[in-house]
Amino acid sequence: MSPLLPDATHRSQGLLLGLLLGIGSLALAVWWTLRDLAIALANNKVTASLIHGQVLGPVVTQRLLEFALALVALHLAAGLIAWTLARLTLATVPRSARLGPRWLVIAWFAVLAALVWVCNASWYPGSRFAPELSWLSADWYGWRWAHLALVLVCGGSGLLLVRTITTSGRNRRIAALLPVALIVPGLAGLTIWYDTGSARPAAAFDRPHVVILGLDSLRDDLGEGQSEDRLTPHVDGFVQGAHRFTDTISPLARTYPALVSILTGRHPVVTNARFNLMPRALVSEGETLGDALRAAGYHSVYATDEVRFANLDPSFGFDQLITPPVGASDFLLGKAGDLPLVNLLSATRLGAWLFPTNHANRAAHVTYRPDDFTARLRREIRVDRPGFLMIHLTLAHWPYNWAGHRQPTTPQEYRPAYQQAIREVDRQFDAVLRLLAAQGVLDNAIVVVLSDHGEALGWPGDSMLRRTGQPQEIWNTLWGHGTSVLSPHQYSVFLALRGFGRAALPGTPGHHDWPVSLEDVRPTLQEAATGTAPEDSTGISLLPLLDGRRPPDELSARIRYTETDFNTPMVLTGKYNESGLVHEGAAYYEIVPATGWMQLKTGRLPELMFRKERAAVSRNSLLAAVPSADSHSVSYLFTDRRAPLPRRLAGRPDPAAEPEAARLWDALHERFGGGDSRRRPRPRICDRRHPEPRPVVGASSLI
């Protein structure tokens, strides 16, 4: 037996040792993860329910099992690579025989583990496995410590491989190692292979492409007119030559209700899309923009990098979905998937196959990179006929961090982190526009850029209640979105419309201060693409205003409506008690076993409906209905939108003395239901998958 090559017994023992080291490293990583995961899940109002006796169902169970099997296979592969390198070392470096095959396996596995640790800490400082060492993520002209570690380890492995190849002709035993040696570059090639796709210029079509680019959480006061250090230069560039609507509101400042209103042109009261994670069977979307454009020969695509709270399926009028997997697994694996090897592979094509929930998914914010999602769009979007593309980018949403950045943990860190995220999503927006231009879409397209809701960041203008509200009321208005109708930057949104190429829009581009709602997007685009606006919309087409068929003054008396979503009481008060949040989350959310989706429990909807704040908004005034936290009473606050100083109303104002307040009072109760003993009839919905009409649960409630 050659002293340079171990016998069969030593080889098998070395291989077994390598595999055991791989499984041992997985066990250690899982233990470390579980140590933090219970608290992380419990401190989220949705995931809290997942650890409180939920039946996962076959879909979620299968996804979790597939994730676990991929993890085991990946760590076994790491052990196999360590064993391979150990064999190469024994075969080509005679002195290494003194150390012995087992210790060589251990040494190489330690080197690989250190490499993974350094790369994870350098590239993903937000990972739970990244220590609080800033030097590991320090950047020198694009180079980090991870690159040095990769050069050293890959260089050493490469030398072993070269030596194996050059000596294989003189030694049959070494030649027998060549197939094993090729495992290392083969696996490395799989992990770095990206299918970026290529530009496929679209054919010329008579009808314009219709594109909706959503920028989640973009405040309405960002954009042109900023200082030299502008946050959104590419969005500002889009606005040059566009129609910008500067007084646009979202009917509900949460993603799912806002997107449903955009697609349907109807208020959430009509569609019953009243919450994020609303039970799908209770949402009556009716005909959507996607349905109308498909009937006109369009191919409709919905693409987003975040689906935890906005579950849009093909029934909303889409032929193709480009999204992460929808359901409870997204909530779980976005957190549990924060493991070093998963993090390093998630951006690759191999990672997309092994870990689809962590690939190009904003929910896995530790490893999310904007370019990964743009690359996925490039691979999967096909433009072989007129297209309706709805692309929603969520990078600017909480928690305001992504790959290479730590998550902010204090209010003092929220604002700069949000601004940094806005800068990055502006660059991603530009990349998507360039992608569409390369594919020929912008040769003939109508493009809308909008935000589904804004974001309150504790700035003075974020609350109308600073001088008049109670402490809890003020707190709810200062942070986040969908928590208060008295926080203008939560529901005021960005909206701009522009024609590209042969698609010309009427009127002179510029800024319009008309009172507009996201409900107006569908009728505007449908009329622009097909020549006819829908008749079943609560929104209006803006084209007649742009081309002069209707004078803008007709909108001076328009009243729009907005409302809040749902937060658990403890979240609103800022009390993050683990056991309390688990109880609250489990009380409101459940898994649908057949689909794996998360949804609100229907039995809790009447209670959640009552907790909503509602508002009627005119051009210059606002009337809000705010339910109390401890009783079934409602406070009414009336204020001037331009110089807000809300005052409480004891009842319906005298129309002779306060005509605007009385007008908003009547409109508010007409839209949302009784508060003065007048109730709206309970609407009955007819879902296209369940044609038997039935009452909407919780739809009729006091303001």
N, C-alpha and C positions, 0 to 999 in steps of 0.2 A: 504494500500500500504506500503510495506516495505520501511523504510527510506534508506536502502542500495541500492535500485534499483529504477531508475527513471521510471515514468509512460510512457505510449506509446507516449504521446505528446512530452515529453522531449527526449525520445529515438529518435524519428523521427527528432526532431530539432537538436539533437546532431549529428545524421548521416548527415543531410543536411549541418551542419556547417563544419564537417570534409571534405565533398566533396567540399564545396566552398573553404576551405583552400587549398585543393589540386589543384584546378583550379587556385586559386589566385597565388600560388607559381609557377605554370607553366607560367602564364601570366608575372610574374616578371622576370623569367628566360629568356623568349622569348624576352621581352623588352630589357633586358641587352644584349642579344645576338645580336639583330638587331642593337643596338647602335654601335657595333663594326663591324658587318658583312659587311656593305656596303663598308667600307674602305678595309677590308680584301679581298673581292671579286674584288674590283676595282683594287687592286694592283697586280693582277694576270692576265697575258695576255689572258688566256683562260676563267676564270670565269668572267672577265670583260664583255664578250659578253652576259652572262646569265642575267645580270641586265640591258640590253640595248635593250628592245623590242623584245626579242626572243620568238618565239612560242615554248612552251615546248613540246607539243605533248602528246599523250595518255600514253606512257610508263613512261616518267618522271613524268607526273602529277599523275599517279597511285602510283608510288613509294613515292612521296612527301606526298600524301594523306595517304598512309599506315603508313608512319613515323609519321604524325600528329596524327592519330588515336591511334597509340601505345603510343605516348607521353601522350595524354589525359587519356587513360586507366591506364597508370602507375601512374600518379599523382592522379587520383581518388582512386587508390588502396592505395596510401600513406595516403589519407584522411580517407579511410576505416580502415586502420591499427590504426591510431590515435584514431578513434572512438571506435574501439575494445578494445584498451588498456585503454581508459577512462572508459568503461563499466566494464572491469575487475577490475580496481582500485576501482570503486564505490562498486562493489560486494564483494570485499575481504578486503578492508581497510576502516572500518567504518568512521574514521575521515575525509576521503576525501570528505564525503557528504557536509561538511561545505563549500567547494570550489564551489560545483555545477557542473553539468554535462558539461555545455558549456565551463566553464573555464578549466575543466579537458581535454576536447578535444583540446582546444587551447594549454594547457601546453604540452600535449603529442606530438602534431604536432610540436611545437617549439623544443622539444627534438629530434624528428626524423629529422627535418630540420637541426639542429645543427650537428647531427651525419653525415648526408649526406655531409654537407659543410666541416667538418673536414676530412672525408674520401677522398673526392674529392681533397682537397688541399694537403693532405698528400701523396696520391698515384699518383696524376696527377698534379704536380706543373706547367706543361705547359698549363693547362686549363685557359681560360679567367676568370674563377670563383675562381682561386687560387690566394690569395694575395701574395705580395712580402714579405713573412715571411718564412725565411729559416728554422726556428725551427719546423714548421709544417711538413716539409718533412725530418727532421733529422732522421737518421737511427741508432738504437742501436742493433747491432747483428740481424738485420732483423726485428726489432720491431719499429713501428712508433706510433705517437700520435693517429692515426686512430685505431690501435689495442686496445689502452686503452679505447677510446670512445666506441668501439664495445663491449668490455667486460662489461663496466658499463651499457650500454643500454640493451644489450641482457641479462645480469645478472638480471637486474630489471624486464624485461619482463618475464624471466624464473621463477623468484620467484612468480610473479602474476599467471602464468600458473600453477605452482605446488600447490599454495594455492587454486586455483580454482578446481583443480582435487581432492585435499584432502578434501575439504569441500563440494563437489558436492553431496556426499551421504547423508548429513544432511540437505541440502537445495535445494528444487526442482528448485527454481528460479536460483540459482547459477549453478545447473546442466544444465539448459537450455542454459547457456552461453558457455558450453563446445564446441559445434560446432563452435561458433564464435571465441572462443579462439584458436582453431586449425588453424584459418586463418593465424595467425602470423607465427608459425613455418612452416606451409605449404608454404607460400610465401617465407620465408627465405630459405627453402630447394630447391625451384625452382631456386632461384637466385644463389645458390652456387653449383648446380649440374653440374659437368663436365662429359661429355662422352669422356674420353681420349682414348677409344678404347683399343685394346690389340694386341699383336704381333701375326701375322698370318703367320707362316713360309711358304715361297713359295715352291711349288713342284719343283722337278728337271726338267730342260728343256735342250734339246740339244743345243739350240741357246742361246747366252748370252743376258741378259738384257742390254739395252742401256740407260745410264743415263747422262743427261746434267744438271749439277748444276751451275747455273749462280749466280754470286755475283755482284750485280749492283754497279757501280761506284768504283770498286776496282782498284787502281792504279797498274801499272805494276812494280813499284819499291818497293812494299811492299812484305814482305815474308822473305825468308831465308837470312842470312847475316846481320840481324839486331842486335841491342844491346841485352843485357840480358832481357830487358823489351820488348819482341817481341809482335807485334800487332796481328799476325796471327799464333799462334803456331799450331793450328789444320790444317790450310791450308798448313803450312810448313811440317807437318807430312804426309799429303797426297802426297806432292811432293817427299818425300823420297820413291823411288820405282816407280816414274812416269816419263814420258817423258814431260819435261818442255820446252816450246818454247818461248824463251826470246825476240824475235823480231816479235811480233804479233801486227797487227793493226786492228782496226775496220774500215770498209768502210764508216761508218757514225757514229759519236760518240753520238748517241741518241738511246734510248732503242728499239723502234719499228723497225726502219730500220736495226739495228744490229741483232735483233732476226729474222727478215725475211731473212736476209743474211745467218744466221746460219742454218735456216731450209731449205732454198732453195739452198744454195751453189752458189748464184748468187749476183752480185753487185746490189745496189739500182738502178743504171741506167737501168739495165735489167728488174727488177721487178717493177720499178716505185714507190717503197716504199721510197720516197725521204724525207719524213718528219714524225715526230710524228703526229698522228691524220690525216694522209693522207686519203682522201676519199677512202673507201674500194673498191668501184667499179672501181677505177683507178689503183688498185694494181693487177699486173699479177703475182701471185705466181707460177703458173705452178705446176709441181709435187714437193712435199716437202719430206723431210726425213720421216715425219710421214706417208705420202702416201706410200712411198716405203716399210717401215717396216710393215705397216698394210697389204699390199699385201703379205708380207712374213709370216703373221700370228701373228704379234705383236699387243698388246693392247697399244694404245698411250694415254698418259695423259699429260696435260699441267697444271701446278700449279704455282701460283704466289700470292703474297700478295699485289700487286699494279697493277691496270689496267687503270689508268687514261690516260696514254700516249701510252700504248702498247696493243692495242685491238686485241688479237688473238682469233679467233673463230674456230669452228670445221672445217671450210673449209680449214684450214691450215694443215689438216691431223690428227686431234685429235678425239679420241673416248670420252674422258672425260675431263672436265674442272673443276679445283678446284680454283676458283677465287672469288673476290668480284663481286657484280653486276656491269656490264659495262655500262658506259654512263654518261650523264650530272649529274645525281643524285649523282654520286660518288664525283664529284667536289663540289656540293652544300652541301651534308649532311656530308662530311668529315669535313667541317667547321661549318655548322649550327648545327650539332649533338653534338657539345661540350657543353653539358648540364649535370649538376651533376648526375642526376639519370641515364641518358643514359651512361655516363662514367662508373658508378659503375656496370652497368649491361652488358655492351657491351662484356665483356670477357666470360660471362656465356652462358650456353645452352639456357636459356630463352632469353638472349640478342641476341644470334645468330638468334633466331626466330623473335623477335620483331624488331631488328635493324640490318639486314644483311649487310647494307652498312658500319656499324661501327664495325663489328665483325672481328677480325683478319685481319684488313685492314690497310696497311701502310699509306694509304691516310689520315686516322684518326690518325695522328701521336701522338696526345695528349694521346690517350689510347692504342696505339698499343703495344702489348707485343710479343716478338718473340716466346715464348712458346705456345701462343694461335694458331699461324699458324702451328707450328709443331704438336700440338694436332689435328688440323683439318686434316693435312696430314695423321696422324695415323688413324683417323676415316674413311677417304674416299678412301685411296689408296687400291686397291685390286690387288693382284698378282696371277691370276689364269692361266696365260699363259705368254709366253715371253713378257716383257714389255718395252716400250719406254717411259721413264719418263723425262720430261723437267721441272725442278723446278727452278724458278727464285726468289731469295731473294733480296729484295730492301732496307733493313734496312740502308745501308750505303749511300743511296741517300739523297740529300737535302730534308728536313731541318736538318738532322743530330741529331734529337732527337726522343724520343719515351717515353712510359709511365715511369714516375718517373724522367724525365729530362726536363729542360726548353730549349726552342728553342734559339740557338745563334742568336744574332742580329748585331754583328759587325765582320769585317774581323779578328780582333784579337781573336775572339771566334770560328771562323769557323774551324781552324786547329785542336785545341784540341777536339772540338766536333766531327769532322770527324774521328779522331783517336779513340775516344771512341766508335763511331758507328762501326768502323772496328773491334775493339775487340769484340763487342757484336755479330756482324754478323758471326765472326769466331766461337763463341760458338754455334750460331744457326746452322751453317754449320756442326759442330760436332754432334749436336743433330739429324740432318737429316740423316747423315751417320749412326749413331747408330740405327735410326729407320729403315733404309733400311737393315742394317745388321740383326736386329731382325726379319724382315720379310723374310729373306733368299735371298734377292735380291743380296747381295754382295757375295753369294756363287758362282755366275757365272755372272759377269757383266763387261762391259766396261764403265768406268766413265770418263767424261770430266768435268773439273772445269774451268770456264772461267768468264771473265767480259765482259759486252757489251760495256763499255766505261770506261775511267778513270775519273780523276777529277783534275782540276787545282786549286791550293790553294794559289796562290800568292808566291810560292817559286821560287827562282832564276831559277831553271831548267824548270819552267813551261812555259817560253816564249823564243822564238828565237829572239824576237825583242827588247829586253831591251836596246840595244845600237844603234839600227838602225831604229826603228819604230816611227810612230806618236803616240801621247798620247792615242787616242782612239784605235788604233791598238794594242798597248801594253796592255791596259785595257782588251780588248776582249780575249787576250791570257792568262791572269793571273787567271781567275776565271771560275769555272763551266766546262761544257763540250758541245761540238757541236757548239762552238762559234768561233773557230779559228783553221785552219789547221797548224798554226805556233806555236801551243802549244802541244808539243809532248806527254805530259802526259794526254791530253784529249782523243787522239785516240789510244795511245799505251795501249794494254790490256794484261791481264793475261790469259794464256792458258796452261793447263796441261792435259795429257791423261794417264790413268792407267787401267790395268786389275786387276780384283779381282777374287779370287777363280779359277775356271776352265778356265776362260777367260784370256788367255795369249796373250800379244802383242809382236810383233817381236822386235828385237834389244835390246840394253842395255839401261836401264833407265838412265836418266841424263838430262843435259841441252843442248839444241840445239839452236844455234843462226841463224837458217835458216830464210829467209824472208817469213813470214807466214801471212795469213789473216783469219779473221773469216769465210770467204767464204770457207775455206778448211775443216771446221768441218763436213759439211754434206757428202762430198765425202769420207772423212776418215772413218766416222762411218758407212756409208752405205756399204762400201767395207768390213769393219771389221765384220759387222753383216750378210751380204748376200753373200759376195764374189765378188761382182761386184760394181764398182764405177759408178756414173751417168755420162752420156755423155753430159748433158745439163748444166753443171756447169762452172762458171767462176773461181771457186776455183779448187784446186787439192787435190787428196788423198795423205796423208802423209805416208801411209803404205809402198809404194815402197821405200821411203827414209829410213824408219826404218828397213826394212828387207834387204836392200842392192840392190834391183833391180834397183834403180836409185841412182847415186852418188849425194850427197848434192851440189856439185859444179855446177850441172845443174841449181840451183836456184840463182846462183850468179848474173845473169843478170835480174832477175825477177823484174818487176815493179808492184807495188800495188797502189791503188787509195783510197783516202778518201775525204770527203767533209763535210761541216757544215750543220746545220739545220736552224731554223728560230727563231729569237727573234725580238720583236717589237723594233723600233728605240729608244723609251724612256727607255725600259729595258736595252738595250745595253749601253746607256749613263748614266744609274743610276738615271734617273729623274722619281721619283714615284709620279707624279701629278695625283690625283684621276680622275678628269674629262678627262684628256688626255689619261690615260690608258683605261678607259671605252670606249672611242672613238676608240682607236687602237684595243682593243680586239674584239669589235663588228665588226670592219671592216674586220677581218680575219677569225673568227670562227663562226660556226653555229651548231644548233642541227638538227639531222635527226629525224623528228617527228615519223616516223614509228618504229625506233629502240631505240630512246633516246640517240644514240651515238653523241659525239662531233666530228666535223671534220673541216678541213680547207675549206674555200669557194673556189670552183673550179675557179671562176673568178679571184682570187688573185694569183693563182699558177704561172703564167708567171712572175709576179713581184718578187715573193719569189724565184723562180728559179734563177733569175738574181742576187739576193742578196747573193747567196751561194758563199763561198770560196771553191776552189777545189785544190787538190794537187796530183801530181804523185810522188811516193816514191820508190826509189831504195835502195839497201843495204846501201849505204853511202851518198846519196844525196837526196834533195827534191826540187821540183819546185812547187810553189804555185801561183794560180791565185786569186787575191783579188780585188773584185769590189769596186769602190769608193762609198762613202755614198751619194754623191750629184749629180752624173752624171752617164752616161752609159759607163764609161771607166773602164778598168781593169789594175791593176798593176801585174807584174810578178816578183816574188822574187825567187832567186836561192840560195841554201845554202848547206853546208856540214852538215850532220846530227850529226856528232860526235863533231864538233867544230863550232856550228852555228854562222854565221855572214852574214845574208842575204844581197844580193845586188840586185838592181832592174835591170831588163833587158828591153831594149828599143824595142826589137823584137826577132825573132828567132835567137839563137846564131849560129855562124859559126861552122858547124860540125867539120871542120879541127882544129879549135882553141879550141873549147869546146865540145867535142863529147858527154859527159854525159849530159850536159845541153841541147844540141840539141835533144838528144834521149828522154829525159823527156818531152821536149816541144812537140815533135811530138806525144808521147804517151798520154799526157794530152789532146791534142785536138782531138785525135782519140777517146778517151773514152768519153769526155764530150761535144764535139761539137765545132763549129767554134770559132775563136778568130782571125784567120788569113784568114777570109772570107770562110773557109771551114766549112760547117755545117753537122752535123749528120742527116740522115733522121729521120723524126718523127716516133718513133716506134708505132706499132699498137698492141694492147693487145686483148686477148680473155679470158675473165673471165669465170670460170666454171659455174657461175650462170647466165651470160649474154653472150651466145656463139657468138653473132654477133661481129666481130672484129671492133674496133674503135680507132681513134687516141688518144694518151695520151695527156691530156691537160697540156700545159706548159713544155713538155718534151724536146722540141728543143729550146735551148737558148744559147746565147753567154756566153762564160766563163767569 
